[in-house]
Amino acid sequence: MLEPQDLPGRYGRVVQAIDRVLAACDCEAVVGGGWAVWRHGYVGRITQDIDIALPQASVTQFLQSAAVAGFEVLSPAESHWPKLRHKETGIEVDILPEGGRPGTATRPAPSTIPHPAKMGAARGVLRYIALNSLIELKLAAGRLRDEADVVELLRENRDRIEEIRAHLKSVHPSYAVRFNELLAQLDDTTAE
């Protein structure tokens, strides 16, 4: 299962529906969140939704097209990003807009969500987010669940640690610091 289109059952049907909307909008998007963590090696990661990053300039058109292509546009809670529900399957799709600031109200991230093209997107078809960008967004979110995902991703992608570290340093120094702390935790658990 190298591409999102290969996801089984109802998740694959949602990806196909997203692809139709992306093609209609002529825009690009990447899958982040739990499915991307799963794709990049942490096969124990289970998720019930699909997170996609979209270009800010395409969000409104994407939502309008999705509303007539089998999705229900959900009313976002204040300060939350757009969300859809696929009518046939009930699966929710969280939209991560380019320029959105991850993190929490008390600890906003020092960076924003990059354009999907910088994270591995292709026009008109959903792709998985690149590993470096996935770890960047996980660190930006700043939640324990996301940091646990980073540790598992490092465990499965040890051969890419230097590449990931260099990417994080180029985004924000605090990400590289937290990455090194999580890497030290991984090394501690593997030594036991």
RAZI-V658867 format. One record per residue. N is the residue number from 1. RES is the residue in one small letter. SS is DSSP state (hx for helix, st for strand, lp for the rest). PHI is phi in whole degrees, -180 to 180 (* if undefined). OMEGA is omega in whole degrees, 0 to 359 (NA if undefined). Layout:
N,RES,SS,PHI,OMEGA  N,RES,SS,PHI,OMEGA
This chain:
1,m,lp,*,185  2,l,lp,-87,181  3,e,lp,-127,180  4,p,hx,-58,180  5,q,hx,-63,180  6,d,hx,-88,180  7,l,lp,-60,185  8,p,lp,-77,169  9,g,hx,52,187  10,r,hx,-65,178  11,y,hx,-67,176  12,g,hx,-62,178  13,r,hx,-65,178  14,v,hx,-66,179  15,v,hx,-60,178  16,q,hx,-61,178  17,a,hx,-66,177  18,i,hx,-63,178  19,d,hx,-58,179  20,r,hx,-63,179  21,v,hx,-68,178  22,l,hx,-60,179  23,a,hx,-65,179  24,a,hx,-64,180  25,c,hx,-88,185  26,d,lp,52,178  27,c,lp,-131,182  28,e,st,-116,178  29,a,st,-157,174  30,v,st,-128,174  31,v,st,-85,174  32,g,st,-114,174  33,g,hx,63,187  34,g,hx,-60,180  35,w,hx,-66,178  36,a,hx,-70,176  37,v,hx,-61,177  38,w,hx,-59,182  39,r,hx,-62,183  40,h,lp,-90,167  41,g,lp,120,179  42,y,lp,-92,187  43,v,lp,-71,176  44,g,lp,-80,182  45,r,lp,-79,179  46,i,lp,-117,178  47,t,lp,-142,182  48,q,lp,-110,181  49,d,lp,-128,176  50,i,st,-127,178  51,d,st,-103,177  52,i,st,-130,174  53,a,st,-96,181  54,l,st,-124,172  55,p,lp,-64,180  56,q,hx,-55,183  57,a,hx,-66,183  58,s,hx,-105,187  59,v,hx,-61,183  60,t,hx,-61,179  61,q,hx,-63,178  62,f,hx,-61,181  63,l,hx,-64,179  64,q,hx,-64,179  65,s,hx,-68,180  66,a,hx,-63,182  67,a,hx,-64,178  68,v,lp,-110,183  69,a,lp,-126,174  70,g,lp,96,179  71,f,st,-117,171  72,e,st,-105,177  73,v,st,-84,182  74,l,st,-86,176  75,s,lp,-73,181  76,p,lp,-73,172  77,a,lp,-64,181  78,e,lp,-54,179  79,s,lp,71,175  80,h,lp,-104,182  81,w,lp,-84,182  82,p,lp,-60,181  83,k,st,-145,178  84,l,st,-123,169  85,r,st,-128,177  86,h,st,-74,188  87,k,lp,-62,183  88,e,lp,-68,188  89,t,lp,-106,184  90,g,lp,80,180  91,i,lp,-75,178  92,e,st,-89,178  93,v,st,-122,177  94,d,st,-92,180  95,i,st,-96,175  96,l,st,-105,186  97,p,st,-78,173  98,e,lp,-50,180  99,g,lp,88,176  100,g,lp,-68,181  101,r,lp,-103,176  102,p,lp,-68,179  103,g,st,105,180  104,t,lp,-117,180  105,a,lp,-60,181  106,t,lp,-87,180  107,r,lp,-136,178  108,p,st,-67,179  109,a,lp,-67,178  110,p,lp,-81,180  111,s,lp,-137,178  112,t,lp,-115,180  113,i,lp,-70,179  114,p,lp,-71,173  115,h,lp,-63,181  116,p,hx,-55,179  117,a,hx,-61,178  118,k,hx,-80,183  119,m,hx,-115,175  120,g,lp,106,184  121,a,lp,-74,172  122,a,st,-130,184  123,r,st,-64,172  124,g,lp,82,181  125,v,st,-148,182  126,l,st,-75,177  127,r,st,-128,173  128,y,st,-76,176  129,i,lp,-65,176  130,a,lp,-65,183  131,l,hx,-56,181  132,n,hx,-58,181  133,s,hx,-70,177  134,l,hx,-61,180  135,i,hx,-65,175  136,e,hx,-56,182  137,l,hx,-69,177  138,k,hx,-65,178  139,l,hx,-68,179  140,a,hx,-64,181  141,a,hx,-65,174  142,g,lp,70,179  143,r,lp,-98,180  144,l,hx,-58,180  145,r,hx,-59,180  146,d,hx,-69,178  147,e,hx,-68,175  148,a,hx,-63,176  149,d,hx,-61,180  150,v,hx,-61,180  151,v,hx,-59,180  152,e,hx,-66,177  153,l,hx,-64,177  154,l,hx,-65,178  155,r,hx,-58,183  156,e,hx,-88,185  157,n,lp,-132,182  158,r,hx,-58,181  159,d,hx,-70,183  160,r,hx,-114,185  161,i,hx,-59,182  162,e,hx,-65,177  163,e,hx,-62,179  164,i,hx,-65,180  165,r,hx,-58,180  166,a,hx,-61,178  167,h,hx,-61,182  168,l,hx,-63,177  169,k,hx,-60,181  170,s,hx,-72,180  171,v,hx,-87,179  172,h,lp,-164,183  173,p,hx,-57,182  174,s,hx,-65,178  175,y,hx,-68,179  176,a,hx,-66,178  177,v,hx,-63,181  178,r,hx,-66,176  179,f,hx,-57,180  180,n,hx,-64,177  181,e,hx,-65,179  182,l,hx,-69,177  183,l,hx,-63,178  184,a,hx,-63,176  185,q,hx,-64,179  186,l,hx,-63,180  187,d,hx,-62,177  188,d,hx,-65,182  189,t,hx,-75,180  190,t,hx,-79,179  191,a,hx,-81,183  192,e,lp,-73,NA
